[in-house]
Amino acid sequence: MKKETTPTAAHTAFAASAAALGERLGLPRDVLDRLPDLSGDETARDLACRLTERGRAEEAFREARAYLAPDPDGFRMLALQLDAAARLHSVYRARGVPDEVYFATMDCFPRFLEETRRIDGRPAFDRDWWTWRQTSMLIVRLGALEFELHTTRDGERFVSVHIPTGADLSPAAVDDSLERARAYLAAHEPAFVDLPFVCHSWLLSCELYPLLSSASRIRSFADRFAIRPTADPSELCRWLFSVPSDTPSRDLPEDTSLRRTVKARLLAGESFFDGFGRLKTP
């Protein structure tokens, strides 16, 4: 089994700074101009280092939230997490993971910023509760999909499949992504080889499935999983309609057949819940 490389403050950061990584990832100028320079802050440096360590990243994130407050638009946290992501680049290289995978994974930062701007109408970083997984290499993007190495408190392990906004869900793209994931696990994460792939998502909603046409890419993706319903209220409105979650049903857009159908069901008082699926054995 490969020995896992543990990041330290001595690791050389990609392009030397969070701002440089932000430039490389194509963050919007109005965000880059508001990133604070935390390089002289010893506590921030320690938190950034710990954000790269799997066993400490979640705790470091919670400490960082308290330390960086007030941070109404999230840009102090964004600078800290970009610093952590920059430090992680050397770990990817030490483990032999291609730069293509590193940059595809870190593309979560501009994607989340763009989603928030589109949905809420303002530049802000509000996904810090999620992205410590990317800075600690628990989540990697391999092709169309993201894969998270998940270990429960009882020690159970599995691989969670996540669908980034705008992901190509064509059968060929999904096949390629799953093949990449299996190869990645075999090469870099042997403890997760041959474990179940699971997915918890609004895309697997049992209430949504009957509304999808036989040609739907969402439906073809869902068909790969053995699905059970959940009691978790779906974020379908936010992601299907690209609007804030509390948008009244009467105000939802109707510019596609699926949006019109779902809106009609919501107006009729129906509810949608997330689905939980386990990838079927090939």
NUFITI-156276 format. One record per residue: z, x, y of N, C-alpha, C, O, CB in turn; residue in one letter. Coordinates in steps of 0.2 Angstrom, whole numbers, padded with zeros to 4 digits, always signed. Each point is the difference from the previous one (the first is absolute). Glycine has a CB too. Layout:
ZXYZXYZXYZXYZXYA;...
***
This chain:
+0000+0004-0006+0000-0004+0006+0000+0004+0006+0004+0005+0000+0002-0014-0006M;-0010+0008+0011+0000+0003+0006+0006+0000+0004+0003-0006+0000-0015+0004+0001K;+0014+0007+0002+0006+0000+0004-0002-0003+0007-0005+0003+0003+0010+0007-0009K;-0001-0015+0008-0002-0003+0007+0002+0005+0005+0006+0003+0001-0004-0014-0005E;-0006+0012+0009+0001+0004+0006+0004-0004+0005-0001-0006+0002-0010+0012-0004T;+0017-0003+0004+0004-0004+0005-0001+0003+0007+0001+0006+0001+0008-0008-0010T;-0011-0002+0014-0001+0002+0006+0006+0003+0004+0005-0003-0001-0015-0006+0001P;+0009+0013+0004+0006+0003+0004-0003+0001+0007-0006-0001+0001+0012+0006-0011T;-0001-0004+0015-0002+0001+0007-0005+0006+0000-0004+0001+0005+0015-0006-0001A;-0011+0010-0009-0004+0006+0001-0007-0002-0002-0005+0005+0001+0015+0002-0004A;-0012-0013+0000-0007-0001-0001-0004+0000+0006+0002-0003+0005+0002-0004-0015H;-0010+0009+0009-0005+0000+0006-0003-0007+0001-0002-0002-0005+0000+0015+0003T;+0003-0016+0008-0002-0006+0001-0008+0000+0001-0002+0005+0003+0013-0008+0002A;-0014-0002-0007-0008-0001+0002-0001+0000+0007+0003-0004+0004-0005-0002-0015F;-0002+0011+0013-0002+0000+0007+0006+0001+0005+0000-0002+0006-0010-0005-0009A;+0016+0008+0000+0006+0002+0004+0004-0005+0003+0006+0001+0002-0012+0009+0000A;+0003-0016-0001+0004-0006+0003-0002-0006-0002-0005-0002-0002+0006+0009+0012S;+0004-0012-0008-0002-0007-0002-0006-0002+0005-0004-0004-0003+0016+0001+0000A;-0012+0005+0009-0006-0002+0004-0006+0002-0002-0005-0003+0000+0013+0004+0009A;-0009+0005-0012-0006+0003-0003-0002-0004-0006-0006-0001-0001+0009+0012+0005A;+0002-0013-0008-0002-0004-0006-0003-0007+0003-0004-0003-0003+0013+0009-0005L;-0005-0009+0013-0002-0006+0003-0008+0000+0002-0003-0004-0001+0015+0002+0004G;-0013+0008+0001-0007+0001+0002-0005+0000-0006-0005-0003+0000+0009+0009+0010E;-0002-0002-0015-0004+0000-0006-0002-0006-0004-0005-0002-0002+0010+0013+0001R;+0001-0016+0002-0001-0006-0004-0004-0005+0005-0001-0006-0003+0012+0008-0003L;-0012-0001+0012-0003-0004+0005+0004-0006+0002-0003-0005+0002-0007+0008-0008G;+0016-0001+0008+0005-0005+0003-0003-0002+0007-0003+0005+0003+0013-0001-0010L;-0010-0010+0009-0002-0002+0007+0003+0005+0005+0006+0002+0000-0008-0014-0004P;-0002+0013+0010+0003+0004+0005+0006-0003+0003+0004+0004+0002-0016+0000+0000R;+0012-0011-0001+0006-0003+0003+0006+0001-0004+0006-0001+0003-0013-0007+0003D;+0006+0010-0012+0006+0001-0005+0002+0007+0001+0006+0002+0001-0009-0011-0009V;-0002+0014+0007+0001+0007+0000+0004+0002+0007+0004+0004+0000-0015-0002-0007L;+0009-0005+0012+0002+0002+0007+0008-0002+0000+0003+0002+0005-0015-0004+0000D;+0014-0003-0009+0007-0002+0000+0004+0003-0005+0006-0002-0001-0010-0009+0006R;+0002+0016-0009+0004+0003-0005+0004+0005+0003-0002+0004+0003-0007-0006-0012L;+0016+0001+0008+0004+0005+0003+0000+0007-0004-0002+0000-0006+0010-0010+0010P;-0006+0015-0001+0000+0007-0004+0007+0001-0002+0005+0001+0004-0014+0004+0003D;+0010-0006-0014+0007+0001-0003+0001+0007-0003+0005+0001-0003-0005-0013+0001L;-0005+0016+0004+0001+0007-0004+0006+0004+0002+0002+0004-0004-0014-0004+0004S;+0015-0001+0006+0006+0003+0002+0006-0003-0002+0006+0002+0002-0012+0002+0007G;+0006-0010-0013+0006-0003-0002+0002+0001-0007-0004-0001-0005+0000-0008+0013D;+0009+0013-0009+0002+0002-0006+0001-0005-0005-0001+0000-0006+0006+0010+0011E;-0001-0016-0003+0001-0005-0004-0006-0004-0002-0001-0001-0006+0011+0000+0011T;-0015+0001-0001-0007-0003-0002-0003+0004-0005-0003-0003-0004+0002-0002+0016A;+0001+0012-0011-0003+0004-0005+0003-0001-0007-0004+0000-0005+0001+0009+0014R;+0010-0009-0009+0003-0001-0006-0002-0007-0004-0001+0000-0006+0011+0007+0010D;-0010-0012+0000-0003-0007-0002-0007+0000-0003-0001-0002-0005+0009-0003+0013L;-0012+0009-0004-0007+0000-0002-0001+0004-0007-0004-0002-0004+0001+0002+0016A;+0007+0005-0013+0000+0004-0006+0003-0005-0006-0003+0000-0005+0005+0011+0011C;+0003-0014-0005+0003-0005-0005-0005-0006-0001+0000-0002-0006+0011+0005+0009R;-0015-0005+0002-0005-0005-0002-0005+0002-0005-0004-0004-0002+0006+0000+0014L;-0003+0010-0013-0005+0003-0005+0003+0000-0007-0004+0001-0005-0002+0005+0014T;+0013-0007-0010+0003+0001-0006+0001-0007-0003+0003-0004+0003+0003+0015+0001E;-0008-0012-0010+0000-0007-0003+0007-0002-0001+0001-0006+0001-0011+0009-0007R;+0015+0001+0004+0006-0003-0001+0004-0001+0006+0006-0003+0000-0006+0009-0010G;-0003-0004+0016+0004+0000+0006-0004-0004+0006+0003-0001+0005+0003+0012-0008R;-0012-0013+0002-0004-0002+0005+0002-0007+0003+0000-0001+0006-0009+0007-0011A;+0011-0011+0000+0002-0006+0003+0007+0000+0004+0000-0003+0005-0006-0002-0015E;+0010+0009+0008+0006+0001+0003-0001+0004+0007+0003-0002+0005+0003+0003-0016E;-0011+0003+0011-0002+0004+0006-0003-0005+0005+0001+0000+0006-0002+0011-0012A;-0003-0016+0004-0003-0005+0004+0005-0004+0003+0000-0001+0006-0010+0001-0013F;+0015-0002+0004+0005-0005+0002+0004+0004+0006+0002-0002+0005-0001-0004-0016R;+0001+0013+0009+0003+0004+0005-0004+0001+0007+0002-0001+0005+0004+0006-0015E;-0012-0004+0008-0005+0001+0006+0000-0006+0005-0001+0000+0006-0006+0008-0014A;+0007-0014+0005-0001-0006+0004+0006-0001+0005-0001-0001+0005-0005-0005-0015R;+0012+0008+0007+0006+0000+0004+0000+0006+0005+0001-0001+0006+0005-0004-0015A;-0008+0010+0007-0001+0006+0005-0005-0001+0005+0002+0002+0006+0002+0006-0015Y;-0009-0011+0008-0006+0000+0005+0001-0006+0004-0004+0000+0005-0003+0006-0013L;+0011-0011+0007+0001-0006+0004+0002+0002+0007+0004+0005+0001-0001-0012-0011A;-0005+0003+0015-0005-0005+0000-0007+0002-0001-0002+0006+0003+0010-0013+0004P;-0012+0004-0011-0007+0002-0001-0004-0007-0001-0003-0001-0005+0007+0012+0000D;-0005-0014+0011-0003-0007-0001-0007+0000-0002-0002-0005-0004+0009+0002+0013P;-0011+0008-0008-0007+0000-0002-0001+0004-0007-0005+0000-0002+0001-0002+0014D;+0010+0005-0014-0001+0004-0006-0003+0007+0001-0001+0003-0005+0001-0014-0001G;-0001+0013+0012-0004+0007+0000+0004+0006-0001-0002+0005-0002-0005-0011+0010F;+0014+0005-0007+0004+0006-0001+0000+0001-0008+0000+0005-0003+0007-0007+0013R;-0006-0004-0014+0000+0000-0007-0007+0003-0002-0001+0004-0005+0009-0013+0004M;-0014+0007+0004-0006+0002-0002-0001+0007+0001-0003+0004-0005-0002-0015+0008L;+0008+0014+0002-0001+0007+0001+0004+0004-0006-0002+0005-0002+0001-0007+0015A;+0007-0001-0014+0004+0003-0006-0003+0000-0006+0000+0005-0004+0010-0008+0010L;-0013-0003-0008-0003-0001-0007-0007+0004+0000-0002+0003-0005+0007-0014+0004Q;-0008+0012+0007-0006+0004+0000+0002+0008-0001-0004+0004-0004-0002-0012+0011L;+0011+0010-0004+0003+0007-0002+0001+0000-0007-0002+0006-0003+0007-0005+0015D;-0002-0006-0015+0002+0001-0007-0007+0000-0004+0000+0004-0005+0011-0010+0006A;-0016+0002+0001-0006+0000-0004-0004+0007+0001-0003+0002-0005+0002-0014+0007A;+0002+0015+0004-0003+0006+0001+0003+0006-0005-0003+0004-0003+0001-0007+0015A;+0009+0002-0012+0003+0005-0005-0002-0001-0007+0000+0005-0004+0010-0005+0012R;-0011-0006-0010-0002-0001-0007-0007+0002-0002-0001+0001-0006+0008-0011+0007L;-0011+0012+0004-0007+0003-0002+0001+0006-0004-0004+0000-0005+0000-0005+0016H;+0008+0009-0010+0001+0006-0004+0002-0001-0007-0001+0003-0005+0004+0003+0015S;+0001-0012-0011+0002-0002-0006-0005-0002-0004-0001+0001-0006+0012-0004+0010V;-0016-0001-0001-0006-0003-0004-0004+0006-0002-0002+0000-0006+0002-0010+0013Y;-0001+0015-0003-0004+0006-0002+0004+0004-0005-0004+0002-0005-0001-0001+0016R;+0011+0000-0011+0004+0004-0005-0001-0004-0007+0001+0004-0005+0007+0000+0014A;-0008-0010-0009-0001-0004-0006-0007-0001-0002-0001-0003-0006+0012-0003+0008R;-0016+0009+0001-0007-0001-0002-0003-0006+0002-0005-0002-0003+0008+0010-0006G;+0000-0013+0013-0003-0006+0002-0005+0001+0005+0002+0003+0005+0009-0009-0008V;-0017+0003+0003-0005+0002+0005+0002-0003+0006+0003-0005+0001-0012+0005-0010P;+0006+0003+0015+0001-0002+0006-0003-0007+0001+0003-0004+0004-0003+0015+0000D;-0005-0013-0007-0003-0007+0000+0006-0005-0001+0000-0005+0003-0012+0009-0007E;+0016-0003-0001+0005-0004-0002+0005+0000+0006+0003-0006+0001-0005+0007-0014V;+0004+0004+0015+0005+0001+0005-0002-0004+0007+0004-0004+0002-0001+0015-0007Y;-0009-0010+0007-0002-0004+0006-0001-0007-0001+0001-0004+0004-0007+0015+0000F;+0003-0013-0010+0000-0007-0002+0006-0003+0000+0001-0006+0003-0011+0008-0009A;+0015+0001+0004+0007-0003+0000+0003-0001+0007+0003-0005+0001-0001+0010-0013T;-0003+0001+0016+0003+0000+0007-0004-0005+0004+0002-0001+0006+0002+0013-0008M;-0010-0014+0000-0003-0005+0004+0003-0007+0001-0002-0004+0004-0008+0010-0008D;+0016-0006+0000+0004-0006+0001+0002-0001+0008+0001-0005+0002+0003+0006-0014C;-0003+0005+0015+0003-0001+0007-0005-0003+0005+0002-0005+0003+0005+0015-0006F;-0013-0007+0003-0005-0004+0005-0001-0007-0003-0001-0004+0005-0004+0015-0002P;+0005-0012-0009-0002-0007-0003+0006-0005+0003-0002-0005+0002-0004+0010-0012R;+0012-0003+0009+0005-0004+0002+0001-0001+0007+0001-0006+0002+0005+0010-0012F;-0008+0001+0014+0000-0001+0007-0005-0005+0002+0001-0004+0005+0003+0016-0003L;-0010-0011-0005-0006-0005+0002+0002-0007-0002-0002-0005+0003-0006+0014-0005E;+0011-0010-0004+0002-0007-0002+0005-0003+0004-0001-0006+0002-0001+0010-0013E;+0007+0000+0014+0004-0003+0004-0003-0002+0007+0002-0005+0003+0007+0012-0008T;-0013-0003+0007-0004-0001+0007-0004-0006-0001+0000-0005+0004+0000+0017-0001R;-0004-0013-0009-0004-0006-0001+0004-0006-0001-0002-0006+0003-0006+0013-0008R;+0014-0007+0002+0003-0006-0002+0005-0002+0006+0001-0006+0002-0002+0009-0014I;+0005+0002+0015+0005-0001+0005-0002+0001+0007+0003-0001+0005+0005+0004-0014D;-0014+0000+0009-0003+0001+0007+0003+0006+0004-0001+0000+0006-0002-0012-0006G;+0006+0017-0003+0003+0005+0003+0000+0007-0004+0001-0001-0006+0006-0007+0013R;-0007+0013-0004+0001+0007-0004+0007+0001-0002+0004+0000+0005-0014+0005+0001P;+0012-0005-0012+0007+0001-0002+0000+0002-0007-0005-0001-0004+0009-0007+0012A;+0001+0012-0010+0001+0002-0007+0005-0004-0003+0006+0002+0002-0010+0010+0000F;+0003-0017-0006+0005-0004-0003+0001+0000-0008+0002-0004-0003-0004-0003+0013D;-0001+0013-0013+0000+0000-0007+0004+0006-0002-0002+0003-0006-0010-0008+0006R;+0016+0007+0004+0004+0006-0002+0005-0001-0007+0001+0005-0003-0001-0002+0015D;+0001-0009-0013+0004-0002-0006-0004+0001-0006+0003+0000-0006+0003-0009+0013W;-0012+0010-0007-0005+0001-0005-0002+0007-0001-0001+0002-0006-0003-0014+0007W;+0002+0015+0005-0003+0007-0001+0004+0006-0002-0003+0005-0001-0005-0010+0010T;+0014+0004-0010+0004+0006-0002-0002+0001-0008+0001+0005-0002+0009-0008+0010W;-0013-0002-0011-0003+0001-0006-0006+0005+0000-0001+0004-0005+0005-0016+0001R;-0008+0011+0009-0006+0005+0000+0003+0007+0002-0003+0005-0002-0005-0015+0006Q;+0013+0010+0000+0002+0007+0003+0004+0003-0006+0001+0007+0000-0001-0011+0012T;+0002+0001-0017+0003+0003-0006-0004+0000-0006+0003+0002-0006+0008-0006+0011S;-0017+0003-0004-0005+0000-0006+0001-0005-0006-0002+0001-0005+0001+0011+0008M;+0005-0017-0001+0001-0006-0005-0006-0004+0000-0002-0003-0005+0014+0003+0007L;-0016-0001+0004-0006-0003+0000-0006+0005+0001+0001+0004+0005+0005-0015-0001I;-0011+0010-0008-0006+0004+0002-0006-0005+0000+0000-0005-0004+0005+0015-0001V;-0010-0009+0009-0006-0004-0001-0005+0004-0004-0002+0005+0002+0004-0011+0009R;-0005+0002-0016-0005+0003-0004-0006-0005+0000+0000-0005-0004+0009+0011-0003L;-0014-0005+0011-0006-0004+0000+0002-0007+0004+0003+0001+0006-0007+0004-0017G;+0003-0010+0008+0001-0007+0004+0007-0002+0001+0002-0003+0004-0013+0000-0008A;+0015+0005-0001+0007-0002-0001+0005+0005+0001-0001+0006+0000-0003-0014-0008L;+0011+0006+0010+0005+0004+0000+0005-0001-0006+0000-0005-0003-0001+0005+0016E;+0004+0006-0015+0004+0000-0006+0007+0002+0001+0001+0006+0003-0011-0005-0010F;+0015-0004+0006+0007+0002+0001+0004+0001-0006+0000-0004-0005+0000-0003+0015E;+0003+0013-0010+0004+0002-0006+0007-0004+0001+0004+0002+0005-0010+0010-0007L;+0008-0016-0002+0006-0005+0001+0005+0002-0006-0002-0001-0006-0005-0008+0012H;+0013+0010-0004+0005+0001-0005+0006-0005+0002+0003+0001+0006-0006+0011-0008T;+0005-0017-0002+0005-0004+0002+0007+0003-0001+0001+0006-0002-0008-0015-0002T;+0012+0006+0007+0007+0003-0001+0002+0000-0007+0005+0004-0001-0002-0009+0012R;-0006+0001-0016+0002+0001-0007-0004+0005-0003+0000+0001-0006+0003-0013+0006D;-0007+0016+0004-0004+0005-0003-0007-0002-0003-0004+0004-0003+0014+0001+0000G;-0012-0011+0004-0006-0003-0003-0006+0003+0005+0001+0000+0006+0004-0010-0011E;-0010+0012+0002-0006+0003+0004-0006-0004-0001-0002-0003-0005+0007+0014+0004R;-0009-0012+0006-0007-0003+0000-0004+0002+0006+0003+0003+0005+0002-0013-0011F;-0011+0008+0006-0004+0002+0006-0002-0006+0004-0003-0005-0003-0002+0015-0003V;+0007-0011+0012-0002-0006+0004-0007+0002+0003-0001+0005+0003+0013-0008-0001S;-0016-0002-0002-0007+0000+0003+0000-0004+0006+0002-0006+0001-0007+0007-0012V;+0003+0002+0017+0000-0003+0006-0007+0000+0003-0004+0004-0002+0015+0000+0004H;-0013-0009+0002-0007-0001+0002+0000+0000+0008+0002-0004+0003-0004-0004-0013I;+0000+0014+0012-0001+0001+0007-0004-0005+0003-0005-0002-0003+0007+0014+0002P;-0001-0014+0008-0005-0004+0003-0007+0003+0000+0000+0006+0002+0010-0010+0005T;-0015+0000-0008-0006+0002+0000-0003+0004-0006-0005+0002+0000+0007-0001+0012G;+0003-0001-0017-0002+0003-0006-0006-0003-0004-0001-0006+0000+0013+0010-0001A;-0017+0000-0002-0005-0002-0003+0002-0003-0007+0003+0004-0004-0011+0004+0010D;+0008-0014-0007+0003-0003-0007-0006-0002-0004+0001-0004-0005+0009+0000+0011L;-0016+0007-0005-0005-0001-0005+0002+0003-0007+0004+0005+0000-0013-0004+0009S;+0007-0004-0014+0002+0003-0007-0001+0007-0001+0004+0004-0003-0007-0015-0001P;-0003+0014+0007-0001+0007-0001+0005+0004+0004+0002+0005-0003-0014-0007+0001A;+0013+0000+0008+0005+0004+0004+0007+0000-0003+0004+0005+0000-0011-0008+0010A;+0009-0003-0013+0007-0001-0003+0000+0004-0006+0005+0004-0002-0003-0015+0007V;-0007+0011-0009+0000+0004-0007+0000+0008+0002+0004+0003-0003-0011-0012-0002D;+0004+0011+0010+0000+0007+0002+0007+0002+0003+0003+0005-0002-0015-0006+0005D;+0015-0004+0000+0007+0002+0003+0005+0000-0006+0004+0005+0000-0007-0011+0011S;+0003+0002-0015+0004+0000-0006-0001+0006-0004+0005+0003-0003-0005-0015+0003L;-0006+0014-0001-0002+0006-0004+0003+0006+0004+0003+0005-0004-0013-0010-0001E;+0009+0005+0011+0003+0006+0004+0008+0000-0001+0003+0006+0000-0013-0007+0009R;+0013-0005-0008+0007+0000-0001+0003+0003-0007+0004+0004+0000-0004-0014+0008A;-0004+0008-0013+0002+0003-0007-0001+0007+0000+0005+0004-0003-0008-0015-0002R;-0002+0014+0008-0001+0007+0000+0005+0003+0004+0003+0006-0002-0015-0007+0000A;+0014-0002+0008+0005+0003+0004+0007+0001-0003+0003+0005+0000-0010-0010+0010Y;+0009-0001-0013+0006+0000-0004+0000+0006-0005+0005+0003-0001-0004-0016+0003L;-0006+0013-0006+0000+0005-0005+0000+0007+0002+0003+0004-0003-0010-0012-0003A;+0004+0009+0012+0000+0007+0003+0006+0002+0004+0003+0006+0000-0015-0007+0000A;+0015-0004+0003+0006+0001+0005+0006-0003-0001+0005+0002+0003-0014+0000+0005H;+0009-0008-0012+0006-0004-0001+0001-0002-0007+0000-0006-0002-0001+0002+0014E;+0002+0009-0016+0000-0002-0008+0006-0005-0002-0001-0003-0005-0004+0015+0004P;+0010-0012+0005+0005-0005-0001-0002-0007+0000+0003-0005-0002+0005+0013+0006A;-0014-0009+0000-0003-0007+0001-0006-0002-0004-0003-0005+0001+0008+0006+0010F;-0007+0004-0016-0006-0001-0004+0002-0006-0005+0005+0000-0003-0009+0012+0005V;-0001-0016-0003+0000-0006-0005+0005-0005+0002+0002-0003-0005-0006+0011-0003D;+0007-0008+0014+0004-0005+0002-0003-0006+0003-0006+0000+0002+0015+0008+0000L;-0006-0014-0002-0004-0006+0003-0002+0001+0007+0004+0003+0004+0003-0010-0012P;-0012+0004+0010-0003-0001+0007+0002-0007+0002-0002-0005-0004-0007+0014+0003F;+0012-0010+0006+0002-0007+0002-0002-0001+0007-0001+0005+0004+0011-0005-0012V;-0010-0006+0010-0002-0002+0007+0003-0006+0003+0000-0005-0004-0011+0010+0002C;+0014-0005+0007+0004-0006+0003-0004-0001+0007+0001+0004+0005+0011-0001-0011H;-0015-0009+0007-0005+0000+0005-0002-0008+0002+0000-0004-0005-0004+0016+0003S;+0003-0013+0008-0003-0007+0001-0007-0001-0003-0002-0005-0001+0008+0005+0012W;-0009+0006-0012-0007-0001-0004+0001-0002-0007-0005-0003-0002+0001+0012+0009L;+0010-0009-0010+0001-0003-0006+0003-0007+0000+0002-0002-0005-0001+0014+0001L;-0001-0015+0010+0003-0006+0000-0003-0005-0005-0006-0001+0000+0009+0003+0012S;+0002-0006-0015-0003-0005-0005-0002-0006+0004-0004-0003-0003+0012+0007-0006C;-0006-0005+0015-0003-0005+0004-0006+0001+0003-0004-0004+0001+0015+0001+0001E;-0013+0010-0001-0006+0002+0003-0006+0000-0005-0005-0002+0001+0012+0008+0007L;-0005-0004-0014-0005+0001-0005-0005-0005-0001-0006+0001-0001+0014+0006-0005Y;-0006-0014+0005-0004-0005-0001-0005-0001+0005-0005-0004+0000+0013-0002-0007P;-0007+0008+0013-0004-0001+0006-0005+0005+0001-0005+0000+0004+0014-0005+0001L;-0009+0010-0010-0005+0006+0001-0006-0002-0004+0000-0003-0006+0009+0011+0008L;-0015-0006+0000-0006-0001-0004-0001+0005-0006+0004+0005+0000-0009-0009+0011S;+0001+0003-0015-0001+0004-0006-0002+0007+0002+0001+0005-0004-0003-0015-0003S;-0002+0010+0013-0002+0006+0002+0004+0004+0005-0001+0006+0002-0010-0011-0003A;+0017+0003+0002+0005+0003+0004+0003+0006-0002+0002+0001-0006+0001-0012+0010S;-0003+0016+0000+0003+0007-0002+0007+0000-0001+0003+0003-0004-0012+0002+0010R;+0012-0010-0002+0008-0001-0001+0001-0002-0007+0005+0002-0003-0004-0004+0016I;-0005-0003-0015+0001-0003-0006-0002+0005-0006+0004+0000-0005-0007-0012+0010R;-0002+0016-0004-0001+0005-0005+0005+0005-0001+0002+0002-0005-0014-0004+0007S;+0015+0003+0004+0006+0005+0000+0006-0003-0004+0003+0003-0004-0007+0002+0015F;+0005-0011-0009+0006-0004-0003-0001-0001-0008+0005+0000-0003-0003-0006+0014A;-0008+0006-0013-0001-0001-0007+0002+0006-0004+0000-0001-0006-0009-0007+0009D;+0010+0013+0000+0002+0006-0003+0007+0000-0003+0002+0004-0004-0011+0003+0011R;+0013-0011-0004+0007-0001-0001+0002-0006-0004-0002-0005+0001+0004+0012+0010F;+0004-0006-0014+0003-0006-0003+0005-0002+0005+0005+0004+0002-0006+0000-0014A;+0001-0009+0015+0003-0002+0006+0005-0006-0001-0001-0004-0004-0009+0007+0011I;+0016-0002-0004+0005-0005+0000+0002-0002+0007+0000+0005+0005+0005-0001-0016R;-0004-0010+0013+0002-0002+0007+0007+0003+0002+0004+0002-0005-0011-0012+0003P;+0008+0011+0008+0006+0002+0003+0003-0006+0005-0004-0004+0002+0001+0017-0004T;+0009-0012+0004+0003-0004+0005-0001+0003+0007+0003-0003+0005+0005-0002-0014A;-0012+0010+0009+0000+0004+0007-0005-0003+0004-0006+0000-0001+0009+0010-0004D;-0001-0013+0011-0005-0003+0005-0005+0006+0001+0001+0005+0002+0008-0013+0003P;-0016+0005-0005-0005+0005+0001-0001+0002+0007+0001-0004+0005-0006-0001-0015S;+0002+0011+0012-0002+0002+0006-0007-0001+0001-0004+0003+0004+0013+0006-0004E;-0012-0014-0004-0007-0002+0000-0003-0001+0007-0005+0002+0002+0007-0007-0014L;+0002+0001+0016-0002-0001+0007-0002+0006+0004-0005+0000+0003+0012-0011-0004C;-0002+0015+0001-0001+0007+0004-0006+0004-0003-0003+0002+0005+0016-0002-0003R;-0014+0000-0008-0005+0005-0003-0007-0004+0000-0005+0003+0001+0014+0003-0007W;-0009-0012+0003-0006-0004+0000-0003-0002+0006-0006+0001+0002+0010-0005-0013L;+0000+0002+0016-0002-0002+0007+0001+0005+0005-0003-0001+0006+0006-0010-0010F;+0000+0017+0003+0001+0005+0005+0003-0003+0006-0002+0001+0006-0008+0005-0010S;+0016-0009+0003+0004-0003+0005+0007+0001-0001+0002+0001-0006-0011-0010+0008V;+0013+0009+0003+0008+0000-0001+0002-0005-0005-0003-0006-0001+0005+0010+0012P;+0003-0002-0015+0002-0004-0006+0003-0007+0002-0001-0005-0003+0004+0015-0003S;-0001-0011+0013+0003-0006+0002-0005-0004+0004+0002-0005+0003+0009+0010-0002D;-0018-0004-0002-0005-0004+0003+0000-0007-0003+0000+0000-0006-0007+0011+0008T;+0007-0016+0002+0000-0007-0003-0007-0001-0003-0005+0003+0001+0012-0007+0008P;-0006+0000-0015-0006-0001-0004-0006-0003+0004-0006+0002-0002+0014-0003-0008S;-0007-0003+0015-0005-0003+0003-0004+0005+0004-0006-0002+0002+0013-0009-0001R;-0004+0017+0001-0003+0005+0004-0004+0005-0004-0003+0005+0003+0012-0007+0006D;-0009+0002-0016-0003+0005-0004-0008-0001+0001-0002-0005+0000+0012+0005-0008L;-0013+0006+0008-0008+0000+0000-0003-0003-0006+0003+0000-0005-0002+0010+0012P;-0007-0013-0006-0004-0003-0005-0007+0003-0001-0004-0004-0001+0011-0007+0003E;-0007+0017-0001-0007+0003+0000-0003+0002-0007-0005+0003+0000+0008+0001+0012D;+0001-0005-0017-0003+0001-0007+0002-0005-0004+0005-0004+0002-0004+0016-0001T;-0004-0013-0007+0001-0006-0004+0007+0001-0003+0004-0005-0001-0016+0003-0002S;+0014+0008+0001+0007+0000-0002+0005-0001+0005+0005-0004-0002-0009+0012-0006L;+0003-0006+0014+0005-0001+0005+0000-0008+0001+0006-0003+0001-0008+0014+0005R;-0003-0014-0006+0000-0008+0001+0004-0003-0005+0003-0005+0001-0014+0006+0005R;+0009+0001-0012+0004-0003-0006+0007+0001+0000+0004-0005-0001-0014+0007-0006T;+0012+0004+0008+0007+0002+0000+0004-0004+0006+0005-0003-0001-0007+0014-0004V;-0001-0011+0011+0002-0003+0006+0001-0008-0002+0006-0003+0002-0011+0011+0006K;+0001-0011-0011+0000-0007-0002+0006-0001-0004+0004-0005+0000-0016+0003+0001A;+0013+0006-0006+0006+0000-0005+0006+0000+0004+0005-0003-0001-0012+0008-0008R;+0008+0000+0014+0006+0001+0003+0001-0006+0005+0006-0002+0000-0008+0014+0000L;-0003-0015+0003+0001-0006+0004+0002-0006-0004+0004-0004+0003-0012+0009+0005L;+0007-0005-0014+0002-0005-0005+0007+0001-0002+0002-0004-0004-0014+0002+0000A;+0015+0008+0006+0007+0001-0002+0001+0004-0006+0005+0001-0003-0003-0012+0008G;-0008+0014-0008+0001+0004-0006+0002+0007+0002+0000+0002+0006-0009-0008-0012E;+0012+0010+0001+0003+0006+0001-0003+0005-0004-0003-0002-0006+0014-0003+0009S;-0011+0011-0001-0003+0006-0004+0005+0005-0001+0004+0002+0004-0016-0004+0001F;+0012+0005-0011+0005+0005-0002-0004+0006-0003-0005-0001-0003+0014-0008+0001F;-0005+0015+0002-0003+0006-0003+0000-0001-0007+0003-0004-0003+0001+0011+0012D;-0009-0003-0012+0000+0000-0007+0002+0007-0003-0001+0005+0004-0008-0013-0004G;+0011+0009-0006+0002+0006-0003-0004+0001-0006+0000-0004-0004+0012+0004+0009F;-0016+0006-0005-0004+0001-0006+0001+0006-0003+0002+0005+0003-0010-0012+0002G;+0007+0008-0012+0000+0006-0004-0007+0001-0002-0003-0004-0003+0015+0002-0001R;-0015+0008+0005-0007+0001-0001-0001+0000-0008+0004+0002-0004-0005+0006+0014L;-0004-0012-0012-0001-0001-0007-0003+0007-0003-0003+0004+0003+0000-0016-0001K;+0005+0012-0008-0003+0006-0004-0007+0000+0000-0003-0005-0002+0014+0006-0005T;-0014+0005+0008-0008+0000+0000-0002-0002-0007-0006+0000-0001+0006+0009+0011P;
***
